[in-house]
Structure formats: structure tokens, C-alpha cells
Amino acid sequence: MNLLWFILIGLVAGFLAGAVMKGHGFGLLGNLIVGVIGALLGGFLLGLLGIYTAGVIGSLISAFLGAVVLLVLIGFIKRKGG
């Protein structure tokens, strides 16, 4: 059940990050995938800073921040290479 919540939160975070980062998204499906990967990244980055989240809202915020960071990084790499 925890894996299902993780995936659902990542999907929502990817959708929200794609909406906030207009012009830096990868379409609905791409943003959802970025959200799931961003959930991992967000948890890792916040853990490095000593910030730990609890509950659905905390997990969503962490995943959203990770997805935004990932979209920025991918956009930077994409712009630099092209």
C-alpha cells in the first residue's frame, strides 16, 4: 500500500510541477513520470538538509519540490545540449 501512495503522490506532484513550470514540462505523461522520480529526489534532497516530512501533505510537498528541481535540471541539460 505504501508503494501505491508513493506513486499516486508522485503523479500528483508531477502534474502540479508541470503546471507551475510552464514551458519546461514534457507533456502530461512525461510530467507524471518526472513526478514519480522527483518524489525520490525530493526525499533525498530534503533528507540531506535534515528536513523530514510526515503525512500525505508533507510527502506531496517533498515530491513537488523534487519534481520542480528535476524539471529545471532536465530543462537546463536540454537547453545546453541543443
C-alpha positions as CSV (number, residue, x, y, z in Angstrom):
1,M,0.0,0.0,0.0
2,N,2.9,2.4,0.7
3,L,4.2,1.9,-2.9
4,L,0.7,2.8,-4.2
5,W,0.7,6.1,-2.1
6,F,4.2,6.9,-3.3
7,I,3.2,6.5,-6.9
8,L,0.0,8.5,-6.5
9,I,1.7,11.3,-4.7
10,G,4.5,11.3,-7.4
11,L,1.9,11.5,-10.1
12,V,0.1,14.5,-8.5
13,A,3.4,16.2,-7.8
14,G,4.5,15.8,-11.4
15,F,1.2,17.2,-12.7
16,L,1.5,20.2,-10.3
17,A,5.2,20.8,-11.2
18,G,4.4,20.7,-14.9
19,A,1.6,23.2,-14.4
20,V,3.9,25.6,-12.4
21,M,6.8,25.2,-14.7
22,K,5.0,26.3,-17.9
23,G,7.2,25.8,-20.9
24,H,9.6,23.4,-19.1
25,G,7.3,20.4,-19.0
26,F,7.2,17.3,-21.1
27,G,3.5,16.8,-21.6
28,L,1.2,15.0,-19.2
29,L,2.7,11.6,-19.3
30,G,6.3,12.9,-19.1
31,N,5.5,15.2,-16.2
32,L,3.8,12.3,-14.3
33,I,7.0,10.2,-14.7
34,V,9.1,13.2,-13.7
35,G,6.9,13.5,-10.6
36,V,7.5,9.9,-9.5
37,I,11.3,10.3,-10.0
38,G,11.1,13.7,-8.4
39,A,9.4,12.2,-5.3
40,L,12.6,10.2,-4.8
41,L,14.8,13.2,-5.5
42,G,12.8,15.4,-3.2
43,G,13.0,13.0,-0.3
44,F,16.7,12.6,-0.8
45,L,17.5,16.3,-1.1
46,L,15.3,17.2,1.9
47,G,17.0,14.4,3.9
48,L,20.4,15.9,3.1
49,L,19.1,19.2,4.6
50,G,17.9,17.4,7.7
51,I,14.2,18.1,6.8
52,Y,11.8,15.2,7.1
53,T,8.2,15.3,6.1
54,A,5.3,13.4,7.5
55,G,1.9,12.6,6.2
56,V,0.4,13.0,2.8
57,I,0.8,16.8,2.6
58,G,4.4,16.6,3.6
59,S,5.1,13.9,1.1
60,L,3.3,15.9,-1.6
61,I,5.4,19.0,-0.9
62,S,8.6,16.9,-0.9
63,A,7.7,15.2,-4.2
64,F,6.6,18.6,-5.7
65,L,9.9,20.2,-4.8
66,G,11.9,17.2,-6.2
67,A,9.8,17.3,-9.4
68,V,10.4,21.0,-9.9
69,V,14.2,20.6,-9.3
70,L,14.2,17.7,-11.8
71,L,12.3,19.7,-14.4
72,V,14.8,22.6,-14.0
73,L,17.8,20.2,-14.3
74,I,16.4,18.5,-17.4
75,G,15.5,21.8,-19.0
76,F,19.0,23.1,-18.3
77,I,20.6,20.0,-19.8
78,K,18.2,20.0,-22.8
79,R,18.9,23.7,-23.5
80,K,22.7,23.3,-23.0
81,G,22.9,20.3,-25.4
82,G,20.6,21.7,-28.1
